[in-house]
Structure formats: structure tokens, C-alpha cells
Amino acid sequence: MYVLAHLSDPHVGPLPRPGLAALAGKRAFGFANWHLRRHGGHRPAALDAITEDVRSAMPDHVAVTGDLINIALEQEFAPALAWLERLGPPDRVTLVPGNHDAYVRAAQLHAARFWDAYMRGDSDHGDAPRFPFLRRRGAVALIGLSTALPTLPLMATGLIGPEQLTQLAALLERIGGEGLFRVVLIHHPPAGLRARHKRLVDAAALVDVLRQRGADLVLHGHDHLHSVNWLEGPHGRIPVVGVPSSSETRDTPKRHPAAYNLYRIEGTPGAWRCEAISRGLQADHGVRELRREMLIG
């Protein structure tokens, strides 16, 4: 059995105090939003509790589906790296970026500088992370996509782009031929409902690739909610699973308290089994099992 942990949207805080020049453009909106709305819901203590519970679970691997930071100030990247290192070394932790990690154009350079070892495929040796990337871990293949790009103020859309989609189709077909359990990691979900300004712009194109080439599991963040949606694949339905923010303390219809999932994967091609176990923050600040669901098998 292979156990994969899935966390997302830690929004590592607190937010550094930026100079006025750093708040030019979109960051000014994000800075105001953080102090007026977001900082009260994202607490370091919640993230610490979830992180320690993941470490105690001792999964074989950890997947993080983006939004490590908030408005992509340069000072935010090192603390987020320190959090990744608490989860584990780069060969045991895989990261794909989210829209907050690419909040402004300059942030892409910082992400590559600080987090590149967590966003590389097994055979990648270039100067910067490239997407999609592939990591083989036992019978599991982890395929990382990037939907992160700078957008206009008040927008949080994502885009994969035709080049990534073409490469993804080839990867899925090749890895399927190797008999591996294929897990696609992405920040913006390709299924479910959300506001237009938070959508994955080319979701339909990704859905088409998955329908033709197949995958066994798609993991995402972005919505800050527990969710399971389903897409049609060539050999059956594909579960598309989202998790809450790993630092959220609110419980509202739009957000769930901090939680993460463990996926217990076993079996062989054509007879895979995958059980999802959700663990989340409780009122006493402890982390407990919330639910179990058999996704495959």
C-alpha cells in the first residue's frame, strides 16, 4: 500500500510589512484584502497543528497543491520554504504553484529560486522548473501542472496553456502503458462550480485530455473546501478531489476549517483501490479523522 498525503493553500503568515514600492499594482489590493478579511481566518497555529498531524501520519509522500503564500512579496518565499522543509525533503514532497504564488510577474523568479527542488521531475536538470513534470514513486506517478500566472486585480483565474496540455496527454498515455497509478496535481480545479473570476480558463481542454488519455486521481486546491467531483475517463470515472486550506480556522458555506487528505492506494492496473481519509482541525485545536470514502475500488 502507498499512502499519499494532500495539503493545499497554507497561505503561510504572517504577512511581512512591505514598503510602498512593493505595493504598486495588484499587491495593494491583496494587502488590503489580507488585513481586512483574510488574516483572521488563516492562523499559524492551525497550520502548525495540521503539519504535525501529517508528520505523525508518516505518509510515503506529500503533495501540496499551491498557494503557499499571499501576495508574493519576496520576503514570503523563505518562510514558505521552511514550511515545506518541515513536511519533508524534496524527494518526499511535491509542489505545484497556485495563483497567489504568481501574484505578480516578478514572483515567478522567486518561486523558481526558493522552491525549485520541490517542483522538478525525476529527470529535470534545467535552470528552472518545467511543467508538466513527472515523479515516479513506487507504483504511483505524480504529474505536476502549473495553472499559476499573474492576473489583473480582483482576478484569480488559472491557465494551463496548449503546450502543457500537449505534453500532459503524451505523459498520461506513456505512464498508463507502464501500469502506474496516475495522480495529476493542479491548483485550479477542472470540475465543480466557482465564480468566473476564480475559474480555470482552459478547464474544458483539460477535461478533454483526461477523457481521452485517462488518469486515476486529480488533486487540487484553490476552493478551500472538501470536495469530490467526477470526470469521465476512457475506462471509467476519474475522482477530482479538493481539500480546504491547511491554515483556515473559519467554517462557513464558502470555506471549511483546516484539513488534509490521506489517500491509501493499492492494487494493480484495472483493479486499483484508493481510499480517501480526511483529517481536520477541531474546536479544541486538535486534528481528528473526519470521514473516509472509497474513491476507487
The 8 nearest C-alpha neighbors of each residue, nearest first, counted from 0:
[[1, 265, 264, 263, 2, 266, 138, 59],
 [0, 2, 264, 263, 265, 59, 3, 137],
 [3, 1, 263, 58, 59, 262, 264, 261],
 [2, 4, 60, 262, 261, 58, 61, 59],
 [5, 3, 261, 61, 260, 62, 58, 60],
 [4, 6, 62, 260, 259, 61, 63, 261],
 [7, 5, 63, 259, 62, 245, 64, 4],
 [6, 8, 64, 63, 220, 244, 65, 9],
 [7, 9, 66, 244, 10, 65, 67, 245],
 [10, 8, 245, 246, 67, 11, 244, 7],
 [11, 9, 68, 67, 8, 69, 66, 12],
 [10, 12, 68, 9, 67, 79, 13, 43],
 [13, 11, 14, 10, 43, 42, 68, 41],
 [12, 14, 15, 11, 43, 38, 42, 75],
 [13, 15, 12, 16, 75, 69, 11, 33],
 [16, 14, 17, 13, 74, 75, 72, 12],
 [15, 17, 14, 18, 74, 13, 72, 19],
 [18, 16, 21, 15, 19, 22, 72, 20],
 [17, 19, 21, 20, 16, 22, 23, 15],
 [18, 20, 22, 21, 17, 23, 27, 16],
 [19, 21, 22, 18, 23, 17, 24, 27],
 [20, 22, 19, 18, 23, 17, 26, 72],
 [23, 21, 27, 26, 19, 20, 24, 18],
 [22, 24, 21, 20, 27, 26, 25, 19],
 [25, 23, 26, 27, 22, 152, 28, 21],
 [24, 26, 152, 27, 28, 29, 23, 151],
 [25, 27, 29, 22, 28, 24, 30, 70],
 [28, 26, 22, 30, 25, 29, 24, 23],
 [29, 27, 31, 26, 25, 30, 32, 152],
 [30, 28, 26, 32, 31, 27, 70, 33],
 [29, 31, 27, 33, 32, 28, 26, 34],
 [30, 32, 28, 34, 29, 33, 35, 27],
 [33, 31, 29, 35, 30, 34, 36, 28],
 [34, 32, 37, 30, 38, 31, 36, 35],
 [33, 35, 31, 32, 38, 36, 37, 30],
 [34, 36, 32, 33, 31, 37, 38, 39],
 [37, 35, 32, 33, 34, 38, 39, 40],
 [36, 38, 33, 39, 40, 32, 34, 41],
 [37, 39, 41, 33, 40, 34, 36, 42],
 [40, 38, 37, 41, 36, 42, 34, 248],
 [39, 41, 248, 247, 38, 37, 249, 42],
 [42, 40, 247, 246, 38, 39, 248, 37],
 [41, 43, 44, 45, 246, 40, 247, 46],
 [44, 42, 46, 45, 47, 12, 246, 41],
 [45, 43, 47, 42, 46, 48, 246, 284],
 [46, 44, 246, 48, 42, 47, 43, 49],
 [45, 47, 246, 43, 49, 44, 48, 245],
 [46, 48, 44, 50, 45, 49, 43, 51],
 [49, 47, 45, 51, 46, 50, 44, 52],
 [48, 50, 52, 46, 47, 51, 53, 45],
 [51, 49, 47, 53, 52, 48, 46, 54],
 [50, 52, 54, 48, 53, 49, 55, 47],
 [53, 51, 55, 49, 54, 50, 56, 48],
 [54, 52, 56, 50, 51, 55, 49, 57],
 [53, 55, 51, 57, 52, 56, 50, 86],
 [54, 56, 52, 57, 53, 51, 58, 50],
 [55, 57, 53, 54, 58, 52, 51, 261],
 [58, 56, 54, 55, 59, 53, 60, 2],
 [59, 57, 2, 60, 3, 56, 4, 61],
 [58, 60, 2, 3, 1, 57, 61, 91],
 [59, 61, 91, 3, 58, 92, 4, 62],
 [60, 62, 4, 92, 3, 5, 93, 91],
 [63, 61, 5, 93, 92, 4, 94, 6],
 [64, 62, 94, 6, 7, 5, 65, 93],
 [65, 63, 7, 186, 95, 220, 219, 185],
 [64, 66, 97, 96, 95, 67, 186, 8],
 [67, 65, 97, 8, 99, 68, 100, 10],
 [66, 68, 10, 9, 65, 8, 11, 79],
 [67, 69, 10, 11, 66, 100, 99, 71],
 [68, 70, 99, 10, 71, 66, 100, 67],
 [69, 71, 102, 72, 26, 99, 29, 68],
 [72, 70, 102, 100, 106, 69, 73, 68],
 [71, 73, 74, 75, 70, 106, 21, 76],
 [72, 74, 75, 76, 71, 109, 106, 77],
 [73, 75, 72, 76, 77, 15, 78, 71],
 [76, 74, 72, 73, 77, 78, 68, 71],
 [77, 75, 79, 78, 74, 73, 80, 113],
 [76, 78, 80, 79, 75, 81, 74, 113],
 [79, 77, 81, 80, 76, 75, 82, 11],
 [78, 80, 82, 76, 77, 81, 11, 67],
 [79, 81, 77, 83, 82, 78, 84, 76],
 [80, 82, 78, 84, 79, 83, 77, 85],
 [83, 81, 79, 85, 80, 84, 78, 86],
 [84, 82, 80, 86, 85, 81, 79, 87],
 [83, 85, 87, 81, 86, 82, 88, 80],
 [86, 84, 82, 83, 87, 81, 50, 88],
 [87, 85, 83, 84, 54, 82, 50, 92],
 [86, 88, 84, 85, 91, 92, 83, 89],
 [89, 87, 91, 90, 84, 92, 86, 83],
 [90, 88, 117, 92, 91, 116, 87, 93],
 [89, 91, 88, 92, 117, 93, 87, 116],
 [92, 90, 60, 89, 88, 87, 61, 93],
 [93, 91, 61, 89, 90, 60, 62, 87],
 [94, 92, 62, 117, 63, 118, 61, 89],
 [95, 93, 63, 118, 117, 64, 62, 96],
 [94, 96, 64, 65, 143, 145, 118, 185],
 [97, 95, 65, 100, 147, 145, 66, 64],
 [98, 96, 65, 66, 147, 100, 186, 99],
 [97, 99, 147, 101, 100, 102, 148, 155],
 [100, 98, 102, 66, 101, 69, 97, 70],
 [99, 101, 97, 98, 66, 102, 71, 68],
 [102, 100, 98, 106, 99, 148, 149, 103],
 [103, 101, 99, 149, 71, 100, 70, 98],
 [104, 102, 149, 101, 106, 105, 71, 25],
 [103, 105, 106, 149, 107, 101, 102, 148],
 [106, 104, 107, 103, 108, 109, 101, 102],
 [107, 105, 109, 101, 108, 104, 103, 71],
 [108, 106, 110, 109, 105, 101, 104, 111],
 [107, 109, 111, 106, 110, 105, 112, 104],
 [108, 110, 112, 106, 111, 107, 113, 73],
 [111, 109, 107, 112, 113, 114, 108, 106],
 [110, 112, 115, 108, 109, 114, 113, 127],
 [111, 113, 109, 110, 114, 115, 108, 127],
 [114, 112, 110, 111, 115, 109, 76, 80],
 [115, 113, 110, 117, 116, 111, 112, 80],
 [114, 116, 111, 118, 117, 128, 113, 112],
 [117, 115, 118, 114, 89, 119, 128, 113],
 [116, 118, 89, 93, 115, 94, 114, 119],
 [119, 117, 115, 94, 116, 128, 93, 95],
 [120, 118, 128, 116, 117, 123, 132, 115],
 [119, 121, 132, 133, 123, 134, 122, 118],
 [120, 122, 134, 123, 133, 119, 135, 132],
 [121, 123, 120, 124, 119, 133, 134, 132],
 [124, 122, 120, 121, 125, 119, 128, 129],
 [123, 125, 122, 126, 127, 119, 120, 128],
 [126, 124, 127, 123, 128, 129, 119, 122],
 [125, 127, 124, 128, 111, 123, 129, 115],
 [128, 126, 125, 111, 129, 115, 112, 124],
 [127, 129, 119, 115, 118, 111, 130, 126],
 [130, 128, 131, 132, 127, 119, 123, 118],
 [131, 129, 132, 144, 145, 163, 143, 128],
 [130, 132, 144, 143, 163, 129, 167, 142],
 [133, 131, 120, 130, 143, 142, 119, 129],
 [132, 134, 120, 142, 141, 121, 143, 135],
 [135, 133, 141, 120, 121, 140, 136, 142],
 [136, 134, 140, 139, 141, 137, 133, 121],
 [137, 135, 139, 140, 138, 134, 141, 60],
 [136, 138, 139, 135, 1, 140, 179, 180],
 [137, 139, 179, 180, 136, 140, 135, 1],
 [140, 138, 180, 136, 137, 179, 135, 181],
 [139, 141, 135, 181, 134, 180, 179, 182],
 [142, 140, 182, 134, 133, 183, 135, 181],
 [143, 141, 133, 183, 132, 184, 182, 140],
 [144, 142, 184, 132, 131, 95, 183, 141],
 [145, 143, 131, 185, 130, 184, 95, 146],
 [144, 146, 147, 96, 95, 130, 159, 185],
 [145, 147, 158, 157, 159, 186, 187, 148],
 [148, 146, 98, 97, 145, 101, 157, 96],
 [147, 149, 101, 98, 150, 146, 157, 102],
 [148, 150, 103, 102, 101, 104, 147, 151],
 [151, 149, 154, 148, 152, 155, 102, 156],
 [150, 152, 154, 153, 25, 149, 155, 24],
 [153, 151, 25, 154, 150, 28, 24, 26],
 [152, 154, 151, 155, 28, 196, 25, 150],
 [153, 155, 196, 152, 151, 156, 150, 197],
 [156, 154, 197, 196, 98, 157, 150, 153],
 [155, 157, 197, 198, 199, 196, 154, 200],
 [158, 156, 199, 146, 147, 200, 187, 198],
 [157, 159, 146, 200, 160, 199, 201, 147],
 [160, 158, 146, 163, 145, 201, 164, 157],
 [159, 161, 162, 163, 158, 164, 201, 146],
 [160, 162, 164, 163, 165, 159, 204, 166],
 [163, 161, 165, 164, 160, 166, 159, 167],
 [164, 162, 166, 165, 161, 160, 167, 131],
 [165, 163, 167, 161, 162, 166, 168, 160],
 [166, 164, 162, 168, 167, 163, 161, 169],
 [165, 167, 163, 169, 164, 168, 170, 162],
 [168, 166, 164, 170, 169, 165, 163, 171],
 [169, 167, 171, 165, 166, 170, 208, 164],
 [168, 170, 166, 172, 167, 171, 173, 165],
 [171, 169, 167, 173, 172, 168, 174, 166],
 [172, 170, 168, 174, 173, 169, 175, 212],
 [171, 173, 175, 169, 170, 174, 212, 168],
 [174, 172, 170, 176, 175, 171, 169, 177],
 [175, 173, 177, 176, 171, 172, 170, 179],
 [176, 174, 172, 178, 177, 173, 171, 179],
 [175, 177, 173, 174, 178, 172, 179, 171],
 [176, 178, 174, 175, 179, 173, 172, 180],
 [177, 179, 175, 176, 268, 174, 180, 267],
 [180, 178, 138, 139, 177, 181, 140, 175],
 [179, 181, 139, 140, 215, 138, 182, 178],
 [180, 182, 140, 215, 214, 179, 139, 141],
 [183, 181, 216, 141, 217, 140, 215, 142],
 [182, 184, 217, 142, 141, 143, 218, 216],
 [185, 183, 143, 218, 142, 217, 144, 219],
 [186, 184, 219, 144, 187, 64, 218, 95],
 [185, 187, 219, 220, 64, 97, 65, 221],
 [188, 186, 199, 221, 185, 157, 219, 220],
 [187, 189, 190, 219, 186, 199, 185, 220],
 [188, 190, 202, 199, 187, 206, 205, 191],
 [191, 189, 188, 228, 192, 239, 229, 230],
 [190, 192, 228, 193, 189, 188, 226, 227],
 [191, 193, 190, 194, 198, 195, 188, 189],
 [194, 192, 195, 198, 197, 191, 222, 196],
 [193, 195, 197, 196, 198, 192, 156, 155],
 [194, 196, 198, 197, 193, 156, 199, 200],
 [195, 197, 154, 194, 156, 155, 198, 153],
 [198, 196, 156, 155, 195, 194, 193, 154],
 [199, 197, 156, 195, 200, 196, 157, 194],
 [198, 200, 157, 202, 201, 187, 156, 158],
 [199, 201, 158, 202, 198, 157, 156, 203],
 [202, 200, 204, 203, 199, 158, 205, 159],
 [201, 203, 189, 205, 199, 204, 200, 206],
 [204, 202, 206, 201, 205, 207, 189, 200],
 [203, 205, 207, 201, 202, 206, 208, 164],
 [206, 204, 208, 202, 207, 203, 209, 201],
 [207, 205, 203, 209, 204, 208, 210, 202],
 [206, 208, 210, 204, 205, 209, 203, 211],
 [209, 207, 205, 211, 210, 206, 212, 168],
 [208, 210, 213, 206, 212, 211, 207, 232],
 [211, 209, 232, 207, 208, 231, 233, 213],
 [210, 212, 208, 209, 233, 213, 207, 232],
 [213, 211, 209, 172, 208, 210, 171, 168],
 [212, 214, 209, 232, 210, 233, 211, 171],
 [215, 213, 181, 216, 209, 237, 182, 171],
 [214, 216, 181, 237, 182, 180, 213, 217],
 [215, 217, 182, 238, 214, 237, 239, 183],
 [216, 218, 239, 183, 182, 184, 240, 238],
 [219, 217, 240, 184, 239, 241, 183, 185],
 [220, 218, 186, 241, 185, 188, 64, 184],
 [219, 221, 186, 241, 7, 64, 222, 242],
 [220, 222, 187, 223, 186, 8, 219, 188],
 [221, 223, 224, 220, 243, 241, 254, 242],
 [243, 224, 222, 244, 254, 221, 242, 255],
 [225, 223, 243, 255, 222, 242, 254, 226],
 [224, 226, 242, 241, 243, 255, 223, 227],
 [227, 225, 241, 240, 224, 228, 242, 239],
 [226, 228, 240, 239, 238, 241, 229, 225],
 [229, 227, 239, 238, 190, 191, 240, 226],
 [228, 230, 238, 237, 239, 236, 231, 227],
 [231, 229, 237, 236, 232, 238, 228, 239],
 [230, 232, 236, 210, 237, 235, 229, 233],
 [231, 233, 210, 213, 235, 236, 234, 209],
 [232, 234, 210, 213, 211, 235, 212, 231],
 [235, 233, 232, 236, 213, 231, 269, 210],
 [236, 234, 232, 233, 231, 237, 213, 230],
 [235, 237, 231, 232, 230, 229, 238, 234],
 [236, 238, 230, 229, 215, 216, 231, 232],
 [239, 237, 229, 216, 228, 240, 217, 227],
 [240, 238, 217, 228, 227, 229, 218, 216],
 [241, 239, 227, 218, 226, 238, 217, 219],
 [240, 242, 226, 219, 220, 225, 218, 224],
 [241, 243, 225, 224, 220, 259, 223, 7],
 [244, 223, 242, 224, 225, 258, 255, 257],
 [243, 245, 8, 223, 247, 257, 246, 7],
 [244, 246, 257, 9, 258, 46, 247, 7],
 [247, 245, 46, 45, 41, 257, 9, 244],
 [248, 246, 41, 257, 256, 40, 244, 249],
 [247, 249, 256, 40, 257, 41, 246, 250],
 [250, 248, 256, 40, 247, 251, 255, 254],
 [249, 251, 255, 256, 254, 248, 252, 253],
 [250, 252, 254, 253, 249, 255, 256, 224],
 [253, 251, 254, 250, 255, 224, 249, 223],
 [252, 254, 251, 255, 224, 223, 250, 222],
 [255, 253, 251, 223, 224, 252, 250, 249],
 [254, 256, 250, 224, 243, 251, 249, 223],
 [257, 255, 248, 247, 249, 250, 280, 258],
 [256, 258, 245, 247, 246, 244, 280, 279],
 [259, 257, 279, 245, 278, 243, 280, 256],
 [258, 260, 6, 278, 5, 277, 242, 279],
 [261, 259, 277, 5, 276, 4, 278, 275],
 [260, 262, 4, 276, 3, 275, 5, 277],
 [263, 261, 275, 3, 274, 2, 264, 273],
 [262, 264, 2, 274, 273, 1, 261, 0],
 [265, 263, 273, 1, 0, 272, 262, 2],
 [264, 266, 0, 272, 271, 1, 273, 263],
 [267, 265, 271, 270, 272, 268, 264, 0],
 [266, 268, 270, 271, 269, 265, 178, 179],
 [269, 267, 270, 178, 271, 266, 179, 180],
 [268, 270, 271, 267, 266, 234, 178, 272],
 [269, 271, 267, 268, 266, 272, 296, 265],
 [272, 270, 266, 267, 265, 268, 269, 296],
 [273, 271, 296, 295, 265, 264, 266, 270],
 [274, 272, 264, 295, 263, 294, 293, 262],
 [273, 275, 293, 263, 262, 294, 292, 276],
 [276, 274, 262, 292, 291, 261, 293, 260],
 [275, 277, 291, 261, 260, 290, 262, 274],
 [278, 276, 260, 289, 290, 259, 288, 291],
 [277, 279, 288, 289, 287, 258, 259, 260],
 [280, 278, 258, 286, 287, 257, 289, 259],
 [279, 281, 286, 257, 285, 284, 258, 256],
 [280, 282, 284, 283, 285, 286, 279, 287],
 [281, 283, 284, 280, 285, 286, 248, 256],
 [282, 284, 281, 285, 280, 286, 287, 45],
 [285, 283, 281, 282, 280, 286, 45, 48],
 [284, 286, 281, 283, 280, 287, 48, 282],
 [287, 285, 280, 279, 281, 278, 284, 49],
 [288, 286, 278, 279, 289, 285, 280, 281],
 [287, 289, 278, 277, 290, 279, 286, 276],
 [290, 288, 278, 277, 287, 279, 291, 276],
 [291, 289, 277, 276, 288, 292, 278, 275],
 [290, 292, 276, 275, 277, 293, 274, 289],
 [293, 291, 275, 274, 294, 276, 290, 277],
 [292, 294, 274, 295, 273, 275, 296, 291],
 [293, 295, 273, 274, 292, 238, 275, 296],
 [296, 294, 272, 273, 293, 271, 274, 238],
 [295, 272, 271, 273, 294, 293, 270, 274]]
